[in-house]
């Protein structure tokens, strides 16, 4: 077994651990890891605190290099990492966003009672499976021209709504209104656009999923009511991203950034942190491409939600009013965004990288829709396919401590290869079905990679962020049925 990471982690309180700047002379700020004492052994074995230290060395970083309790090893940044950069002298790093740009999740509430549809869940899953292509390399029912694709890249969810996939109310309940400004389709390589044209409206594979669920517990009544969540209600969750287009954007721009570092005399402790100044031609070029990929992902989830509603209506033979399907919120997990935050006593625009982390703006933030502004932003935390998921809300503490950020899920504790090995000889599908969770998947290999044991216990992750005050728990959901690619 590999030796665990031996660096210093100073206990701030039961939920916060400081990685002092003195650990490594290249660090410009401290690191701060949100975790319980129980989680520390795995963090040290996984060596992710070293990635927290590496991020702390990036030019222009302000505050602290942050890591959420779902932290695990990633490309450059740890998954679960958050960092903000000054615009004047800071950098943008594709490794701080990741390959699946705007991998994110949207939650849909319904007027349906879980008990009333429980026996129809297998039919719903099969309908969804046939309506929404999933798995590696799958192609959409849509046929986009090059001009259409460029509009998607610029307009995101707005394009989808204009084509009849949903309505304007969905945009209000989507982070950034479902479209980042200054998206530049011309900053994408021909290969990236080629990969994106046939995949809009597809789920993908890996940890992406569609899940029919049930609200089993309300933890904060006022916020749950505002979100349309009540005990016994049925829900739908969609977790997907920018597909091959986003992957190609990251791959292309990492190469550009590696070449740019010599030009700008930037050195980093890990080449996976390749970066360029925010205001440079390379930095602006990557951000234009990343924004376009993020917009593609929002359009992708918007279209899948619309198709899912059509399936619910057909299978259940119900009218839109009877279904009562309504978007609770859609949030990105992998993104870099310009936001205004308090920095060293004054308000300033910074570039916030969130890599496997969720925006969690607190009460009163002007970007939130009126229905949530007094309460704080909805935050959706999926568990693994065999356990609970949680709905949280953002807090003032998150605005003060984490650039309005929190965790994004349970977080892996096993590699996909290790999970596949440990699942050998088992039927993960049968195990889930024995627990009352219906499953449809394209590949049993994906089920093995994504089995419950491969992840941290989501309730422990949620306990850390709620006890630390950077999120407040609103409701707990459990799966009735899951689709995996």
N, C-alpha and C positions, 0 to 999 in steps of 0.2 A: 504494500500500500504506500502511496506517495506520502511524503512528509507534509504535515499541515503547515499552513502559513503561520509564521512565528512573530509577526509584528505586533505593536502595541494597540490595544483597544481599551480606552479609558471609559469606565462606566459613568455616564452622566446621570442616568436614572434607570429604572427598570426596563425602559423601552428605547433608550438612545445610547450609542457607543461612539465615542470620539476617536478618530484616527488623527493624532496630532501631526501638524505640519513638520515637526522636527524629525519624524520617521524617515523622511527622504528629502534631501536638500533641494530636489527639483520641485517639490510641492510648493505651490503659491498660496494655498489655503488649506485649512483642516478638512478632513473627511468626517461625515456624520452618517452612521448607519442606524437605521431603525430596526430593531430586532429584540426578541426576548432572549434571556440567558440560554434557554434551551436550544435556540437556533445557532448559537455561536460555534459549536463544534462543527456543524456542516459548513458554515461560512469559512472557517479556517481550512477545512479539508478541501473545499472548492476553490480556495485561494482568491475569492472575489474581492476581499479587502485590498488586494494589490491593484486591482483594476480601479477601485475607488481612489487609491493614491495616484495612479497614473493619470486619471482624469483631472485630479487636483493640480497637475503640472501644466495644464494647457494655458497658453497665453490669454490674458484677459478674463479669466474665470473670476467671478465675484461670489461672495458669501462662502459657501462650502460645497465640496463635492459630496452629493447626497446619494444614499442608497435606501430603497424601500425594503420591507421585510420579505418580499418575494424575490430578492436579489439572487442571481446565479450567473455563472460565467457566460459572457457574451463576446461579440466581436468588437474589440476596442473598449467601449463602455461596458460595464456589467449590465445585464438585463435587470431592470429595476433601478437604473441610474438616472439622476437628474443633475443638470448643471446649467448655470446661466452665465452668459458672456457679455461683457461690455461691448458696445458697438465700435468704440473708438480704437481699441487695441485688441479686441477679442477675436476668436476664430470660430468657424463652423466646421464640424467634423461629421462626415457621413456615418462613422462608427458610433456617433452619439444619437443616431436615428435608427440605423439598422437596415437590413435588406428588405424587410417587409414594411415599407413606408406606409404609415397610417393603417397598419393592422389595428383594428378597433372593434368595438362592440356596440350594438344597439339593442335596447330592450323595448318590447312592445307589450303594453297591457291589453287586456280584453274584458268584455262583459261576460265571458264564459266562466262557468264554474268547473273546476278541475274534475270534480266527481262526475259531472254530467258527460264529459268527453273522454274519461279515462279509457273506456273500452274502444274508443275510436282513434286513440293515439297511433296504433300501428298503421291504420289507414291514412291518417294525416302524414305520417313519416314517409310512407311510400309515395303519396301524392307530391310531397315536397321534394323527395329524392328525384322524381321524374321531371318536376318543373324547374328545378334549380340544379344545373350541372355541378358536380363536385368531383374532387380527385385531381391528381397531378395531370397537367396538360389538357384538361377538359376544355371544350369550346362552348361558347354561349349560343343561345337561340338568336341573339341579335347579330345583325350584320352592319358593321360600322364602316362608312367611307373614311378616308383620311381626313376630310373636312369635319365629319361628325366627331371623330376621335379628338381632334384639336379643340372642338367646342367642349367636349367632356373634360379635357385637361384644364381648360380655362374656367369652366363654370361649375364643375362638380355636381352636387346634388341639384343645383338649380336647373341644369340641363335635363336631368332625369325627371324632375317635376314638370318642366315645360313639355316633355314628351308624354305626360299623362301617368307617370309612375309616382303616385302620391299627390300631396297638395302642399300649399305654401306653409301650412301649419307645421309640417315636418321640418322645414328649414329652420324655424324658430327653435326647435328642440334638438338641433344638431350643432355640435361645437363649430364655431366660426361660420355658422349658417351653411355649413356644408361646402364651403369654397374659400380657399385662401387666395388673397390678392397676389398679383405679380407672378402668377404661374406662367411659365414660358415653354410651350410645346416644342419650340425650336431648340431648347436646351436638352431635349431627349435625342438619343441616337436613333437612327433608322431601325436598329435592332430592338430597342425598347418599344418603339411605337408598333413594330411588327408583332411583338409578343402581346401587346395590350389590345390590339384590335379585335381578336376573337374571344377575349376572356371577360368582357364586361358583363356582369350578371352571373358570375360563377363563384363557387364557395372556396375551392382549393382543398388542400389536404393538411396534414400535420395537426396543429392544435386548433384549426378552424372548425367551426361546427354550427349547426342549427339545433336549438334545443327548445322543446315544448316543456314548460315547467309549471309549478304551482307555488303560490305564495303560502308558506307554511307558518310564518311568524311575522308580525309587525312589531318593530322595536321602537318606532317613533311615529305616533299616530298622525300628527298634523302633516308631516312631510310625506308619509305614505299616501294619505288621502289626496294631496296635491298631485302625486304621481299616478293616481288611479290604481293603487295597489291595496288589496284587502285580502285577508286570510281566506284561502280556498279559491282565489281567483286564478285563472289560467294565464300564462304568459308565453311569449316567444322571444328567444334571444338569438341574435345573429352575430357571429364572430368571424370576420374575414378582413382582407386588406387589399393591396394594390396588385396582387398576383405577380405574374412574370414581369410586367412592366416595371413595378417598383423594385424588384430584385435587380433588373438590368440597370436601372438608374443608379442604384448604389454601386454596382460593380463597375460601371463606366466612370463614375465620379471619384471613386477611391483611387483609381489610376491617375486621374487628373490631379488630385490633391497630393499624391505622393511626389509627382513631378514638381508641383508648386512649392513644396516645403523648402527646397534648396533655393529657389528664387527669392523667398521671403525670409530665409535664414531661420526657419523654425525647426527645432529639434523636439522630438517626443520620445518618451520611454518605450513606446510600442508602436510599430509601424501601422497597426490597425487603427491608431488614432490620427492617421493622416488628415491634415486640415489645411485651411487657408484663411487669411483674414476675412472677417465678415464683409468688409467693404471692398474687397478685391474683386477683380473680374472673375476669378475662379470661385470665390465665395458666393458672389451674386449669381453666377451660372448654376452652381449646385442648388441654391435655394429656389431658383426659378424652376428647375427640374423637379426638385423634391415637392414643391407646392403643387405642381401639375400632377405628380403621382398621388399626392394626398387627395386631391380633388377627384381623381379617378376612383380611389377607394371609397370616398363618400358616395359617389354616384353608384358604385357597385353595390353597396349595402342598401341604398335607397331602392334600387331596382329589385333586389332580392326580397326586400320587405313587401313590395307591391305584389310580386308573384306569389309570395307566401300567403298574403291575404286572399288572393284568388283561389288558392288551394283550399284554405279554410272554408271559404264560402261554398265551393263545389262539394267537398267531402261532407261537410256538416249540413249542407242544403240550407244555409242561413243567409239572411240579408246583411248588408253592412251594418245596419243598426243593431241587429241581433248579435253580431260578432263584437261590435264596439272596439275594434282594434285601433290603438292609439300609441304613437311613438312616445315613450317616456323620455328617452334621451339617447344620443349617439356620441360616443367619445373616442378620441384617438389614443393609441398607446405608443406609437413610434413616430415622433415628429419633432421638428425644431420650429419655434414660432417667436415672432417679435411680440413682446408683451410689456406693459408698464408695471413696474413693481417698486417697492421701496428699497433703495440701495444706500446704505451708509447714511441714513437719516433724510434722504431726499428721494423723490420719485424720479425714475429713470427708465427709458426703454432699454430692454436687454433681450438677448436671443436665448430662449430657454430650450435646451435639449431635454426631451423626455424619451428614454429608451426602455420600453417595457414598464412604463409608468403612465398614470392617468392624471389629466388636469382635474383639479378639485377646487375651483374658485369658491370663495366664501360668500356669505350673505352680503347683499348690496352691490355686487359687482355689476357694472353697467352692461357687460356682454351677456348676462343671463336673461332668459325670457322672463316676462313679468310674473308668471305663475311660480317661478322658483327664486326670484330675486331676493325675497325676504328670508328664504330658507337656506340658500346655498345650492350649488350645482349638483344635480344627480351624478353619482359615481357608480358604475356597474362593475362588480368584481366577480367574474366567473370562477367557479371552482373547477375540479376535474369533472369528467362526465359521470362519475359515480357518486358525487357528493353535492353539498349545497353550494349555491352562489349567493352573493350578498349585494344589496343596494345600499349605498352610503350617500352622504352629501358632504360637500366641501365646507370648510370652517374658516374662521378668521385666523386661527392658529396656523393653518396651512398657508394662508397668504403671508404670514409673518415669517414662517420657518422654511418652507419648501417651495417657494415660488408658486404657490397654489397647486401642489402636486400631491399624489398619494400612490398607493400600490395599484397594480393592474390585474392581479390574479393570484393563484396559489404559488406559482414559482416551482420550477423543476428541482428535484433532488437526484434524479437519474438521467443519464444521457439516453437518447433513443435506442442506441445500441444495447446498453445495459438493460433497459426495460424490455426489449425484445428477447434478450437472453433469459431474463427472469420469468417471462411469460410463456416460455417454451413448454409445451405439453398441456397448456391450459386453454380454455375457451373463454376469453374475456367477455364475449358477447353473451354466452350462456350465464356467466356469473352476474352480469348486469341484469339480464332478464329474470334471473332467480330473485333479484331484489326489487322487481317490479318496474324496471327501467327498460323500455323498448329501445331497440337499436337497429339502425340501418346504416351500413357502411359499404364503401366500395372495396376496401382492402382490410382483411383481418390484421395485416401488419400494422396498420395505423392504430387499430384498437390496442394492440400490444404496446406500441410506443407511447400511447396516451393513457395507459391504465392508471388507476388511482394511486398506486404505490409510487409512481414516477414523480408525484407532486407532493409538496408540503401540504399539511392540513390547512385548508383555506380559513377555517375558523380561527386558527392561531395567528395567521397573517392579519386577518381583520382585527383581532384583539389588539395587536400591536399598534395599528394606525388609529384605532379608536381610543385606546388608553393614552396614547401619545397626544391625542387631541387634534390630529391633522385630518380626521374624518369623523363623521357621526353615523352610526348604524341606523338604517331605516327599516329594512326588511330582509328576511331570509327566504330564499327560493330553493326548491328541490326539483330535480329532473323527473319528468314523466316519460320522455323519449328523446333520443339524440340521433342526429345524422352526422357521420364523419366521412371525410373523403377517402 
